[in-house]
Amino acid sequence: MPTTSSAETSGRMLAMLSLLQVRRDWPGGLLAERLGVSERTVRRDVDRLRDLGYPVRAVKGPDGGYRLEAGSRLPPLLFDDDQAVALAVALRGAVATGAGIEEAAMRALATVGQVLPARLRARIDGLESTTVDRAARPQADPDVLLAIGAAVRAREELRFDYRSPSGAEDGGPPRRVQPHHLVARGGRWYLVAWVPGHSDWRVYRADRIEPRVPNGPRFTRREVPFGDPVAFLADRFTGSSGTGTWPCIGEAVLHRPVGEVLPFVGDGTVEAVDDDRCLLRLGAWSWVALAASLTRFDAEIVVVGPPELRDAFAELARRAARAAASEPGPRPGR
């Protein structure tokens, strides 16, 4: 009888792992039938998986069988702890990307979570209260995200140093806030927190936060404005009074191919009109700001609407004419 090659054995073990991940319990006979081997071979392969660190438990009962459970350690040669945490965080973000991979990401996240040891699951569970906006990608240090998430979950005050946009620390005492939500928007993570010292809600960029230890005392949760942290963050960015949209939204046709415009539209939308033109729908704080934003594409513009946008272009033209006619002057402060 020919000897089974190591490649065949490895392939069969991977197939067994795949089957164990999609169903809670597998009777030994059914597993052997699906793999096309004997039950004795199944028992040997299960032993090999256990030797590799996979927590396959024998299930007692009339049919007998096997179950893949959470283990005390990750199987070696797959992911180290930091990689496993990073993978779980990335998969949670992928569930909300809107890129058509949500279902696959959820299945992958369930597969990873099934074999995570308790210490890693506890770290990742700290992000359960995170709210994820579409197309968001974590850019902060994963350990910082996990520390913030743990404070949110435990309802403990968070102490941290906060860096300025230049990267320098603000130099003041550590900030003390009551963290309520982590929200990812536009590729960055933000902390939404109640600040007792100011009796107000504040938003902090997670990539500028350096947590201090230990955390502060526990606090009682409050309801975030608008009842939704995503709407609250959108309001802070757009001034939209909780609607989540810009106060001024207009449409215009740009004489540029859609491929040259798409990477720079932010939260706007763009669709092709023909090979050389596209229709852009964009928002801004004010109509003049929206008109100025459209001119940055360095293209001929045809305003579709509303009339306020057309009026804003007229005002922008008047301002530009005055600036062009002005005499050079000294810099302020000199």
C-alpha positions as CSV (number, residue, x, y, z in Angstrom):
1,M,0.0,0.0,0.0
2,P,1.6,3.3,-1.0
3,T,2.7,5.7,1.8
4,T,0.7,8.9,2.0
5,S,3.0,11.8,1.2
6,S,3.6,14.7,3.7
7,A,2.0,17.1,1.1
8,E,-1.2,15.0,1.0
9,T,-1.2,14.9,4.8
10,S,-0.7,18.7,5.1
11,G,-3.4,19.3,2.5
12,R,-5.9,17.0,4.3
13,M,-5.2,18.7,7.7
14,L,-5.8,22.1,6.2
15,A,-9.1,20.8,4.7
16,M,-10.0,19.4,8.1
17,L,-9.3,22.8,9.7
18,S,-11.5,24.5,7.2
19,L,-14.4,22.0,8.0
20,L,-13.9,22.4,11.7
21,Q,-14.2,26.2,11.4
22,V,-17.6,26.2,9.6
23,R,-19.5,23.9,11.9
24,R,-19.5,23.6,15.7
25,D,-19.4,19.7,15.9
26,W,-18.3,17.2,13.4
27,P,-19.1,13.5,13.9
28,G,-16.0,11.4,13.2
29,G,-17.7,9.4,10.5
30,L,-19.0,12.4,8.7
31,L,-15.7,14.1,8.9
32,A,-14.0,11.0,7.5
33,E,-16.5,10.8,4.7
34,R,-16.0,14.5,3.7
35,L,-12.2,14.0,3.7
36,G,-12.3,10.7,1.9
37,V,-10.3,8.8,4.6
38,S,-10.9,6.4,7.4
39,E,-11.9,7.4,10.9
40,R,-8.5,6.1,12.1
41,T,-6.8,8.6,9.7
42,V,-9.1,11.3,11.1
43,R,-7.9,10.5,14.6
44,R,-4.3,10.6,13.6
45,D,-4.8,14.0,11.8
46,V,-6.5,15.4,14.8
47,D,-3.5,14.4,17.0
48,R,-1.2,16.1,14.5
49,L,-3.3,19.3,14.7
50,R,-3.2,19.2,18.5
51,D,0.6,18.8,18.3
52,L,0.7,22.0,16.2
53,G,-1.4,23.8,18.9
54,Y,-4.9,23.6,17.4
55,P,-7.4,23.1,20.3
56,V,-9.4,20.2,18.8
57,R,-11.5,18.5,21.4
58,A,-13.2,15.1,21.2
59,V,-16.9,15.3,21.7
60,K,-18.6,12.4,23.5
61,G,-21.9,11.0,22.3
62,P,-23.5,8.3,20.2
63,D,-21.7,9.4,17.1
64,G,-18.6,10.9,18.7
65,G,-16.9,13.7,17.0
66,Y,-14.6,16.7,17.1
67,R,-14.9,20.4,17.9
68,L,-12.4,23.3,17.3
69,E,-12.4,25.4,20.5
70,A,-10.6,28.5,21.8
71,G,-7.2,27.4,23.0
72,S,-4.7,28.6,25.6
73,R,-2.3,29.8,22.9
74,L,-2.2,30.6,19.2
75,P,-1.1,27.8,16.9
76,P,2.5,28.5,16.0
77,L,3.8,29.7,12.6
78,L,0.5,31.5,11.9
79,F,0.3,34.8,13.8
80,D,2.1,36.1,16.8
81,D,0.0,38.0,19.4
82,D,0.5,41.5,17.9
83,Q,-0.3,40.2,14.4
84,A,-3.5,38.5,15.7
85,V,-4.6,41.7,17.4
86,A,-3.8,43.8,14.3
87,L,-5.7,41.3,12.1
88,A,-8.8,41.4,14.3
89,V,-8.8,45.2,14.4
90,A,-8.4,45.4,10.6
91,L,-11.2,42.9,10.1
92,R,-13.5,44.9,12.2
93,G,-12.8,47.9,10.1
94,A,-13.2,45.9,6.9
95,V,-16.7,44.9,8.0
96,A,-17.8,48.5,7.5
97,T,-15.7,49.5,4.4
98,G,-18.6,49.3,2.0
99,A,-16.2,47.7,-0.5
100,G,-18.3,44.5,-0.9
101,I,-16.1,42.4,1.4
102,E,-18.2,42.7,4.6
103,E,-19.5,39.2,4.6
104,A,-16.1,37.7,4.0
105,A,-14.6,39.9,6.7
106,M,-17.2,38.8,9.2
107,R,-16.5,35.1,8.4
108,A,-12.7,35.7,8.7
109,L,-13.2,37.6,12.0
110,A,-15.3,34.7,13.4
111,T,-12.6,32.2,12.3
112,V,-9.8,34.2,14.0
113,G,-11.9,34.7,17.2
114,Q,-12.7,31.0,17.5
115,V,-9.1,30.1,18.3
116,L,-7.9,33.2,20.1
117,P,-6.6,32.6,23.6
118,A,-8.5,34.5,26.3
119,R,-5.8,37.1,27.0
120,L,-5.9,38.3,23.3
121,R,-9.7,38.1,23.2
122,A,-9.9,40.4,26.3
123,R,-7.7,43.0,24.6
124,I,-9.7,42.9,21.4
125,D,-13.0,43.0,23.2
126,G,-11.9,46.4,24.5
127,L,-12.8,47.7,21.1
128,E,-16.3,46.3,21.1
129,S,-17.8,49.7,21.7
130,T,-16.0,51.2,18.8
131,T,-18.2,52.7,16.1
132,V,-16.7,52.4,12.6
133,D,-17.5,54.8,9.8
134,R,-17.2,53.7,6.2
135,A,-13.8,53.4,4.6
136,A,-12.1,54.0,7.9
137,R,-8.6,52.6,8.5
138,P,-6.8,52.7,11.9
139,Q,-3.8,54.9,11.8
140,A,-3.1,55.2,15.5
141,D,-0.8,52.8,17.4
142,P,-2.9,49.6,17.9
143,D,-1.8,49.5,21.6
144,V,-3.2,53.1,22.0
145,L,-6.5,52.1,20.4
146,L,-6.7,49.0,22.7
147,A,-6.0,51.1,25.8
148,I,-8.6,53.7,24.8
149,G,-11.1,50.9,24.0
150,A,-10.4,49.2,27.4
151,A,-11.2,52.5,29.2
152,V,-14.4,53.0,27.2
153,R,-15.5,49.4,28.0
154,A,-14.6,49.7,31.7
155,R,-16.1,53.2,32.0
156,E,-12.9,54.5,33.6
157,E,-11.5,58.0,33.2
158,L,-8.6,58.2,30.8
159,R,-5.5,60.2,31.4
160,F,-3.3,61.1,28.5
161,D,-0.8,63.5,27.0
162,Y,-1.9,65.1,23.7
163,R,0.5,66.0,20.9
164,S,0.1,69.1,18.7
165,P,-0.2,68.7,14.9
166,S,3.6,69.3,14.7
167,G,4.1,66.3,16.9
168,A,5.2,68.2,20.0
169,E,3.5,67.6,23.3
170,D,1.2,70.3,24.6
171,G,3.3,70.7,27.7
172,G,0.4,70.9,30.1
173,P,-0.7,68.4,32.8
174,P,-2.2,65.2,31.6
175,R,-5.7,65.5,30.3
176,R,-8.5,63.7,32.2
177,V,-11.6,62.8,30.2
178,Q,-14.5,60.3,30.4
179,P,-14.1,58.2,27.2
180,H,-17.4,57.2,25.6
181,H,-16.7,56.2,22.0
182,L,-14.0,55.5,19.5
183,V,-15.1,56.6,16.1
184,A,-13.2,56.1,12.8
185,R,-13.8,58.6,10.1
186,G,-12.0,59.4,6.9
187,G,-9.1,57.1,7.7
188,R,-8.5,58.3,11.3
189,W,-9.7,57.2,14.7
190,Y,-11.2,59.8,17.1
191,L,-12.0,59.6,20.8
192,V,-15.4,61.2,21.7
193,A,-15.2,62.1,25.4
194,W,-16.9,64.1,28.1
195,V,-14.5,66.5,29.8
196,P,-15.6,67.2,33.4
197,G,-13.3,70.1,33.8
198,H,-15.1,71.9,30.9
199,S,-18.5,70.3,31.3
200,D,-18.5,69.7,27.6
201,W,-18.0,67.0,24.9
202,R,-14.6,67.0,23.1
203,V,-13.1,65.1,20.2
204,Y,-9.5,64.0,20.2
205,R,-7.5,62.3,17.4
206,A,-6.3,58.9,18.6
207,D,-3.0,59.1,16.8
208,R,-2.1,62.2,19.0
209,I,-3.0,60.5,22.3
210,E,-0.3,59.0,24.6
211,P,-2.2,57.3,27.5
212,R,-1.0,57.5,31.1
213,V,-1.4,54.7,33.6
214,P,-3.3,54.0,35.7
215,N,-6.7,55.1,34.5
216,G,-8.9,57.3,36.7
217,P,-12.1,56.4,38.6
218,R,-15.2,54.9,37.1
219,F,-17.8,57.2,35.7
220,T,-21.5,57.0,34.7
221,R,-22.1,57.1,31.0
222,R,-23.9,60.0,29.4
223,E,-25.8,60.1,26.1
224,V,-23.7,61.6,23.4
225,P,-25.3,64.6,21.5
226,F,-27.7,63.5,18.8
227,G,-27.8,60.1,20.4
228,D,-25.2,58.8,17.9
229,P,-21.4,59.3,18.1
230,V,-21.1,59.1,14.3
231,A,-23.6,61.9,13.9
232,F,-21.9,63.9,16.6
233,L,-18.5,63.6,15.0
234,A,-20.0,64.5,11.6
235,D,-21.5,67.6,13.2
236,R,-18.1,68.7,14.5
237,F,-16.6,68.3,11.1
238,T,-19.4,69.7,9.0
239,G,-21.4,72.1,11.3
240,S,-24.5,70.3,10.2
241,S,-26.5,70.3,13.5
242,G,-26.6,66.6,13.8
243,T,-27.7,65.8,10.3
244,G,-24.3,64.4,9.3
245,T,-24.2,66.4,6.1
246,W,-22.5,69.7,5.1
247,P,-24.7,72.8,5.4
248,C,-24.0,73.7,1.8
249,I,-24.0,71.0,-0.9
250,G,-23.9,71.6,-4.7
251,E,-23.3,70.0,-8.0
252,A,-21.1,71.0,-10.9
253,V,-19.7,69.4,-14.1
254,L,-15.9,69.5,-14.2
255,H,-14.0,69.3,-17.5
256,R,-11.7,66.6,-16.3
257,P,-11.9,62.8,-16.5
258,V,-13.5,61.1,-13.5
259,G,-10.2,59.2,-12.8
260,E,-8.4,62.5,-12.2
261,V,-11.0,63.8,-9.8
262,L,-12.0,60.7,-7.8
263,P,-8.9,60.5,-5.5
264,F,-9.5,64.1,-4.2
265,V,-13.3,64.3,-3.6
266,G,-13.2,63.2,0.1
267,D,-16.8,62.6,1.2
268,G,-18.2,63.9,-2.1
269,T,-19.5,61.8,-5.0
270,V,-18.4,61.8,-8.6
271,E,-19.7,60.1,-11.7
272,A,-18.5,60.2,-15.3
273,V,-20.4,62.3,-17.9
274,D,-18.2,61.2,-20.7
275,D,-14.5,60.5,-21.2
276,D,-13.5,64.1,-20.5
277,R,-16.1,65.3,-18.0
278,C,-17.5,64.3,-14.7
279,L,-20.4,65.4,-12.3
280,L,-19.2,66.2,-8.8
281,R,-21.4,66.5,-5.8
282,L,-19.6,68.2,-2.9
283,G,-20.2,69.9,0.4
284,A,-18.6,72.7,2.4
285,W,-19.1,75.0,5.4
286,S,-20.3,77.9,3.1
287,W,-21.2,78.5,-0.5
288,V,-18.1,80.5,-1.2
289,A,-15.9,77.8,0.4
290,L,-17.6,75.3,-1.8
291,A,-17.0,77.4,-4.9
292,A,-13.3,77.8,-3.9
293,S,-13.0,74.0,-3.3
294,L,-14.3,73.3,-6.8
295,T,-11.7,75.6,-8.4
296,R,-8.9,73.6,-7.0
297,F,-9.4,71.0,-9.7
298,D,-8.0,73.5,-12.3
299,A,-10.7,72.8,-14.8
300,E,-13.6,74.5,-16.6
301,I,-16.7,74.4,-14.3
302,V,-20.4,74.3,-15.2
303,V,-22.6,74.9,-12.2
304,V,-25.6,72.5,-12.0
305,G,-27.0,73.9,-8.8
306,P,-28.3,75.3,-6.6
307,P,-28.4,79.0,-7.4
308,E,-26.5,79.8,-4.2
309,L,-23.5,78.0,-5.7
310,R,-23.6,80.1,-8.8
311,D,-23.9,83.3,-6.7
312,A,-20.9,82.1,-4.6
313,F,-18.8,81.9,-7.8
314,A,-19.7,85.5,-8.6
315,E,-18.6,86.6,-5.1
316,L,-15.5,84.6,-5.4
317,A,-14.7,86.2,-8.7
318,R,-15.1,89.7,-7.1
319,R,-12.8,88.8,-4.3
320,A,-10.2,87.4,-6.8
321,A,-10.4,90.5,-8.9
322,R,-9.8,92.7,-5.8
323,A,-6.9,90.6,-4.8
324,A,-5.4,90.7,-8.3
325,A,-5.7,94.5,-8.3
326,S,-4.3,95.1,-4.9
327,E,-0.9,96.6,-4.3
328,P,1.8,94.5,-2.6
329,G,1.9,95.3,1.1
330,P,4.1,94.4,4.0
331,R,3.6,91.2,5.9
332,P,1.6,91.6,9.1
333,G,3.7,92.2,12.2
334,R,6.5,93.9,10.3
